Amino acid sequence: MRLIFRSIALHFAMLAALILPSPALADARNPTRGGQGGEIVRVTTLAKDGPGSLAEALRRKGPRIIVFEVGGIIDLERSTLEISEPYVTIAGQTAPSPGITIIRGGFDLNTHDVKLQHLRVVVGSDGLPKRQGWEADAFSTRSAHNVLVENNSFFWAIDENMSASGPRFTGKTVEEWRAGTSHDIVFRSNLAAEGLADSTHPKGEHSKGSLIHDNATGIVFERNVWAHNVERSPLLKGGVEALMINNLIYDPQYRAVHYNLMDLEWAGHAPVDGKLTAIGNVMRGGNSTDPGLPFLMIGGVGDLLYYGKDNVAVDRHGGALPMYGRYGVTSARIIEQDAPLHDVSAYEIMPSIDVETTVLATAGARPWDRSEMEIRVLFYIAEGRGEVIDSEDEVGGYPKFSEAHAPFVKADWNLDTMTPKSGIFPGQKEGAQEHLSPRDRMMRGGQQ
């Protein structure tokens, strides 16, 4: 099995080299420069805190690019990494193979102008009893803005795998509410998989993909993969404004995309219409998916203004599934629009028929240097296998990686894009680069 996984990993790496979007195209869709132009801060230890640690680098003030001279596992021991200082790029792509994998914890981001790239975040239940109270997200924001979350793998969260959150009402007007919570967050090319269902969350079942909290705006999901989450792929709460382009949702159980402005939470406040533009997305049912599950469902009491184009929903056998559904007997409506509700001119939008092949090759932490857990999930999606799980032990438990060290040589990297000038990332097979055209080699910082 290990040899099969390695063969599949090389195949995915070759595909990724062919179709990963170039930095020039990605920059047009970035909400932030992160720490571009700032100090280079080197992570030299896998310790969860202390000198040379990622935690210490995150606490540093001022513009900075965090690079890694170590690869392996950072064990948070059921704690959370706080990102509270702005103007930072966390460049997991600089780590030597096998890259950086964070286990038994996740990220809580409460600031602005952050880039988080090429990390694995693997939460897990850590052998704790069900409903014990451990309810960590893999990644979540709180009142954050101007954030890019790109090419990460989020696994086994107890709450959400990747979310944008914050207070519901800050101030007296809708504009003040929206300014006070998370806004202008881009999630691109991430893999959010296997949120744990009947695990340690105090509410019981809680396998969730992504929660976008009430009144969050400027939220973009582009070319991500959600797999084996019971629901929230994503859930948009009241008044949310979001754009979904070319995402793949595989094996959602009870709900895929859904919108819900809950009267219980908005009591005393007039509902605000949500807005969703969804283009070229694919939802494919799997072993866990309810029969007849719709692509988009609505609940609660608020309306959703919706523009959809070229979205596909099929069951595990390829049969068509409905586009719309509802939960709750309320007056909430999905109100179809004739034109996009968001500016999509900067996006290179694929037809839905190409989405699955492309995102399976390009989403996740290190498409050129896959771990076995990522290969398992991606390969199972391609084959129509896998299911929702309750514990990481059902799929082999926490990953194990040997510690690796390699110096970060500043002169070898394009610091504006955090791509290697050679075009070869740490751990990447040189053969994958041979499949690139001279133009694509140049766009990735390589030489013709």
Legacy VTK file of the C-alpha trace (Angstrom):
# vtk DataFile Version 3.0
C-alpha trace
ASCII
DATASET POLYDATA
POINTS 448 float
0.000 0.000 0.000
2.857 2.404 0.824
4.341 1.913 -2.668
0.927 2.521 -4.248
0.548 5.771 -2.320
4.016 6.904 -3.397
3.203 6.184 -7.046
-0.063 8.105 -6.780
1.745 10.984 -5.059
4.164 11.328 -7.978
1.253 11.270 -10.435
-0.524 14.066 -8.543
2.716 16.072 -8.354
3.105 15.929 -12.121
-0.470 17.077 -12.652
-0.010 19.866 -10.109
3.059 21.115 -11.940
1.004 21.333 -15.103
-2.037 23.195 -13.782
-1.244 25.059 -10.564
-2.229 28.703 -11.152
0.735 30.960 -11.755
1.696 33.594 -9.163
0.838 36.393 -11.588
-2.761 35.194 -11.865
-3.049 34.563 -8.121
-1.865 38.073 -7.230
-4.893 39.627 -8.927
-7.095 37.840 -6.404
-5.054 38.423 -3.270
-6.631 40.540 -0.526
-3.248 41.229 1.091
0.509 41.352 0.630
0.937 39.663 4.000
4.453 40.215 5.266
5.927 40.996 1.851
9.031 43.176 2.162
9.381 42.467 5.865
11.883 40.666 8.057
12.723 37.010 7.388
11.925 35.040 10.560
13.253 31.477 10.640
11.521 28.589 12.404
14.229 26.182 13.497
12.463 23.899 15.985
9.349 21.727 16.055
8.721 22.653 19.699
5.262 24.137 20.241
6.756 27.241 21.880
10.043 28.850 22.815
13.042 30.157 20.850
12.940 29.328 17.164
9.350 28.063 17.286
6.428 28.932 15.040
4.547 30.296 18.059
7.356 32.720 18.816
7.531 33.816 15.170
3.797 34.512 15.147
4.137 36.757 18.208
6.804 38.927 16.573
5.678 42.422 15.627
6.042 44.139 12.287
5.978 42.892 8.688
7.639 39.485 8.458
7.882 36.366 6.336
8.021 33.206 8.409
10.144 30.521 6.768
10.984 27.031 7.970
14.405 25.463 8.319
12.794 22.385 9.832
10.218 19.876 8.636
8.123 17.408 10.586
5.399 17.544 13.229
4.562 20.398 15.584
2.495 18.871 18.394
0.319 21.539 20.036
-0.778 19.147 22.788
-4.414 20.334 22.622
-3.615 24.015 22.405
-4.142 26.705 19.764
-1.712 28.827 17.786
-2.794 32.462 18.023
-2.154 34.831 15.121
-2.701 38.311 16.546
0.098 40.375 14.964
-0.597 41.598 11.404
1.472 41.778 8.213
2.747 38.220 8.168
3.290 35.535 5.536
3.548 32.007 6.899
5.344 30.198 4.103
5.053 26.472 4.717
6.395 25.836 1.205
9.889 26.709 2.441
10.052 23.735 4.827
12.178 20.755 3.833
10.257 17.581 3.026
7.954 16.352 4.587
6.856 19.944 5.274
5.134 21.178 8.415
2.273 19.212 9.953
0.543 20.623 13.027
-1.299 18.075 15.171
-3.605 18.184 18.204
-4.576 21.830 17.707
-5.142 24.532 15.128
-5.022 28.240 14.269
-7.071 31.098 15.684
-6.528 34.271 13.637
-7.591 37.622 15.093
-5.798 40.266 13.049
-5.375 41.466 9.468
-3.063 41.132 6.479
-2.057 37.496 6.837
-1.063 34.844 4.319
-1.164 31.229 5.490
0.267 28.826 2.927
1.252 25.171 2.499
0.703 23.763 5.987
-1.081 20.642 7.205
-3.288 21.068 10.271
-4.482 17.793 11.785
-6.610 18.204 14.923
-8.017 14.798 15.939
-9.692 13.625 19.127
-6.452 12.426 20.744
-8.106 9.397 22.332
-10.440 11.492 24.492
-13.928 10.201 25.341
-16.910 11.335 23.314
-18.416 14.703 24.328
-15.406 15.377 26.556
-15.431 19.074 25.607
-12.420 19.368 23.290
-13.825 21.368 20.315
-10.923 22.810 18.347
-11.118 24.271 14.845
-8.333 23.485 12.408
-8.446 27.097 11.217
-10.748 29.959 12.133
-10.709 33.731 12.077
-12.319 36.123 14.518
-12.822 39.721 13.415
-10.030 39.302 10.866
-9.709 40.923 7.483
-7.449 40.931 4.431
-6.469 37.277 4.777
-5.371 34.660 2.241
-5.581 30.992 3.256
-4.021 29.086 0.393
-2.938 25.505 -0.279
-3.379 24.083 3.188
-4.725 20.720 4.333
-7.185 20.785 7.249
-8.114 17.411 8.732
-10.123 15.983 11.615
-11.376 19.187 13.208
-13.732 18.831 16.174
-15.509 22.079 15.288
-14.911 23.470 11.767
-12.054 22.645 9.418
-11.726 26.172 7.971
-13.950 29.088 8.929
-14.370 32.852 9.128
-16.080 34.003 12.303
-16.529 36.917 14.684
-19.210 38.801 16.607
-22.649 39.013 15.018
-23.549 42.585 15.938
-21.006 45.324 16.676
-22.494 48.808 16.531
-25.927 49.941 15.410
-25.876 49.679 11.613
-25.358 46.886 9.120
-22.153 48.582 7.960
-20.835 48.611 11.523
-21.785 44.953 11.981
-19.838 44.034 8.869
-16.816 46.120 9.813
-16.711 44.478 13.239
-16.570 40.877 12.078
-14.396 38.955 9.610
-14.333 40.277 6.059
-12.256 40.016 2.887
-11.040 36.464 3.480
-9.939 34.272 0.554
-9.802 30.483 0.870
-8.050 29.051 -2.167
-6.857 25.541 -3.076
-7.321 24.059 0.398
-8.308 20.514 1.325
-10.809 20.394 4.221
-11.531 16.766 5.014
-13.002 14.358 7.529
-14.340 16.647 10.215
-14.923 14.254 13.117
-18.611 13.466 13.655
-19.486 11.711 16.932
-16.364 12.792 18.786
-15.359 15.053 21.672
-17.517 18.095 20.838
-19.909 18.760 23.758
-22.877 19.057 21.348
-22.325 15.577 19.979
-22.155 15.193 16.202
-20.061 18.024 14.824
-18.404 17.128 11.525
-18.336 20.536 9.841
-16.491 21.883 6.840
-16.649 25.688 6.910
-18.752 28.183 8.879
-19.021 31.762 7.636
-20.505 33.681 10.534
-23.278 36.260 10.376
-22.542 39.495 8.503
-19.146 38.383 7.188
-18.569 39.828 3.701
-15.986 39.549 0.954
-15.600 35.800 1.593
-14.184 33.863 -1.359
-13.886 30.104 -1.831
-11.909 29.218 -4.952
-10.745 25.756 -6.036
-11.063 24.117 -2.619
-11.994 20.525 -1.815
-14.392 19.615 0.984
-14.611 15.876 1.629
-16.482 13.713 4.134
-17.994 16.460 6.283
-21.531 15.955 7.625
-22.482 19.510 6.674
-21.231 23.118 6.186
-19.453 22.945 2.863
-19.927 25.792 3.552
-22.642 27.150 5.891
-23.320 30.842 5.292
-25.033 32.536 8.233
-27.308 35.582 8.155
-26.262 38.523 5.985
-23.160 36.796 4.622
-21.830 37.791 1.198
-19.732 35.085 -0.459
-18.320 33.955 -3.792
-17.736 30.285 -4.672
-15.766 29.426 -7.815
-14.665 25.973 -9.005
-14.875 24.115 -5.694
-15.405 20.368 -5.254
-17.683 19.059 -2.502
-17.462 15.291 -2.059
-19.544 13.031 0.169
-21.468 15.636 2.212
-23.833 13.787 4.531
-26.800 15.951 5.562
-26.076 19.283 3.847
-23.600 20.665 1.317
-23.900 24.438 0.753
-26.489 26.022 3.043
-27.709 29.420 4.213
-29.374 30.081 7.557
-30.287 33.334 9.272
-31.617 32.060 12.601
-34.373 34.048 14.276
-33.187 32.747 17.656
-29.855 34.533 17.077
-31.200 37.664 15.353
-34.065 38.408 17.747
-34.591 42.168 17.839
-32.659 42.766 14.606
-34.214 42.984 11.157
-32.972 40.252 8.789
-30.353 41.209 6.195
-30.331 39.438 2.830
-27.422 37.151 2.184
-25.674 37.123 -1.174
-24.028 34.139 -2.853
-22.473 33.870 -6.299
-21.603 30.268 -7.204
-19.992 29.419 -10.546
-18.563 26.159 -11.810
-18.797 24.172 -8.580
-19.228 20.388 -8.346
-20.999 18.424 -5.615
-20.645 14.656 -5.810
-22.386 12.331 -3.397
-20.503 9.530 -1.694
-21.051 6.658 0.689
-22.287 8.950 3.485
-24.538 11.253 1.424
-28.289 11.362 2.070
-30.333 10.308 -0.983
-31.628 13.304 -2.902
-29.357 15.808 -1.145
-29.523 19.247 -2.841
-26.537 21.387 -3.756
-27.931 24.439 -1.899
-30.338 24.437 1.057
-31.929 27.263 3.021
-33.206 27.441 6.575
-34.081 30.140 9.085
-35.965 33.346 8.329
-33.742 35.413 6.012
-33.648 35.450 2.219
-30.627 34.581 0.102
-29.960 36.427 -3.153
-28.331 33.814 -5.362
-26.629 33.722 -8.733
-25.600 30.281 -9.937
-24.027 29.177 -13.198
-22.609 25.833 -14.347
-22.925 24.138 -10.951
-23.268 20.353 -10.995
-24.704 18.035 -8.331
-24.717 14.251 -8.768
-25.095 11.233 -6.531
-22.517 8.494 -6.127
-23.749 6.840 -9.332
-23.704 10.020 -11.405
-27.442 10.619 -11.240
-28.574 14.242 -11.076
-29.352 15.744 -7.663
-31.542 18.823 -7.107
-30.043 22.290 -6.966
-32.269 23.592 -4.151
-33.797 22.358 -0.917
-34.848 23.653 2.479
-34.960 22.730 6.134
-37.543 24.269 8.407
-41.033 25.482 7.523
-40.374 29.224 7.209
-40.736 32.039 4.709
-37.006 32.147 3.827
-36.411 32.196 0.072
-33.616 31.567 -2.386
-34.089 34.453 -4.818
-32.355 33.775 -8.122
-30.496 36.662 -9.780
-29.790 37.300 -13.461
-26.179 38.433 -13.019
-23.327 37.747 -10.597
-23.576 39.555 -7.271
-19.794 39.865 -7.104
-17.074 40.979 -9.501
-15.660 37.842 -11.108
-13.508 39.524 -13.757
-10.213 38.648 -12.034
-10.908 34.908 -11.955
-9.878 32.273 -14.457
-13.073 30.222 -14.204
-12.988 26.619 -15.405
-16.000 24.804 -16.797
-17.356 22.424 -14.160
-16.359 19.385 -16.226
-12.688 20.225 -15.532
-13.010 21.028 -11.834
-12.592 17.598 -10.283
-9.433 16.652 -12.163
-7.852 20.036 -11.577
-8.526 20.506 -7.881
-7.602 16.950 -6.943
-4.163 17.669 -8.384
-3.696 21.173 -6.981
-5.533 21.497 -3.641
-3.900 20.777 -0.317
-0.706 21.644 1.489
2.081 20.462 -0.816
0.771 19.145 -4.135
4.336 18.301 -5.133
5.050 16.448 -1.857
1.874 14.693 -0.667
1.526 12.862 2.617
-0.120 9.448 2.709
-3.207 10.818 4.474
-3.740 13.381 1.710
-3.187 10.793 -1.005
-5.699 8.486 0.682
-8.441 11.106 0.718
-7.756 12.417 -2.794
-7.493 8.929 -4.268
-10.694 7.844 -2.524
-12.515 10.895 -3.920
-11.376 9.951 -7.404
-12.590 6.374 -6.878
-15.806 7.246 -5.024
-14.655 5.718 -1.745
-14.342 6.832 1.895
-16.954 8.045 4.369
-17.618 10.334 7.329
-15.613 9.227 10.383
-15.846 9.684 14.153
-12.164 9.273 15.028
-8.780 9.571 13.370
-8.111 6.013 14.530
-10.544 4.752 11.874
-8.108 5.868 9.167
-4.733 5.105 10.719
-4.331 7.736 13.421
-2.016 10.717 13.522
0.633 10.849 10.788
4.247 10.150 11.616
7.080 12.060 9.983
10.798 12.147 10.616
12.307 15.506 11.520
14.249 17.177 8.723
16.474 20.264 8.581
17.668 22.446 5.714
18.766 26.098 5.676
16.574 28.708 4.044
18.679 30.489 1.458
17.123 33.867 0.816
18.825 34.295 -2.551
17.138 31.126 -3.862
13.588 32.482 -3.456
11.403 35.104 -5.075
10.383 36.832 -1.876
7.433 38.670 -3.434
5.723 35.407 -4.429
7.506 32.982 -2.073
8.307 30.659 -4.950
11.762 29.140 -5.569
13.725 30.692 -8.404
14.587 27.222 -9.659
10.909 26.321 -9.931
11.572 23.289 -7.704
9.998 23.327 -4.237
11.579 21.449 -1.306
10.681 17.796 -1.707
9.555 18.169 -5.344
10.775 15.716 -7.965
12.657 17.503 -10.721
10.860 15.405 -13.323
7.612 17.234 -12.604
9.194 20.485 -13.778
9.951 18.972 -17.173
6.221 18.996 -17.985
6.052 22.778 -17.803
6.217 25.014 -20.827
8.990 27.660 -20.873
6.350 30.313 -20.097
5.036 28.395 -17.071
8.571 27.778 -15.826
9.225 31.497 -15.993
5.924 32.339 -14.238
6.906 30.073 -11.369
10.237 31.786 -11.012
12.282 29.203 -12.886
14.695 29.863 -15.724
14.012 29.229 -19.386
LINES 1 449
448 0 1 2 3 4 5 6 7 8 9 10 11 12 13 14 15 16 17 18 19 20 21 22 23 24 25 26 27 28 29 30 31 32 33 34 35 36 37 38 39 40 41 42 43 44 45 46 47 48 49 50 51 52 53 54 55 56 57 58 59 60 61 62 63 64 65 66 67 68 69 70 71 72 73 74 75 76 77 78 79 80 81 82 83 84 85 86 87 88 89 90 91 92 93 94 95 96 97 98 99 100 101 102 103 104 105 106 107 108 109 110 111 112 113 114 115 116 117 118 119 120 121 122 123 124 125 126 127 128 129 130 131 132 133 134 135 136 137 138 139 140 141 142 143 144 145 146 147 148 149 150 151 152 153 154 155 156 157 158 159 160 161 162 163 164 165 166 167 168 169 170 171 172 173 174 175 176 177 178 179 180 181 182 183 184 185 186 187 188 189 190 191 192 193 194 195 196 197 198 199 200 201 202 203 204 205 206 207 208 209 210 211 212 213 214 215 216 217 218 219 220 221 222 223 224 225 226 227 228 229 230 231 232 233 234 235 236 237 238 239 240 241 242 243 244 245 246 247 248 249 250 251 252 253 254 255 256 257 258 259 260 261 262 263 264 265 266 267 268 269 270 271 272 273 274 275 276 277 278 279 280 281 282 283 284 285 286 287 288 289 290 291 292 293 294 295 296 297 298 299 300 301 302 303 304 305 306 307 308 309 310 311 312 313 314 315 316 317 318 319 320 321 322 323 324 325 326 327 328 329 330 331 332 333 334 335 336 337 338 339 340 341 342 343 344 345 346 347 348 349 350 351 352 353 354 355 356 357 358 359 360 361 362 363 364 365 366 367 368 369 370 371 372 373 374 375 376 377 378 379 380 381 382 383 384 385 386 387 388 389 390 391 392 393 394 395 396 397 398 399 400 401 402 403 404 405 406 407 408 409 410 411 412 413 414 415 416 417 418 419 420 421 422 423 424 425 426 427 428 429 430 431 432 433 434 435 436 437 438 439 440 441 442 443 444 445 446 447
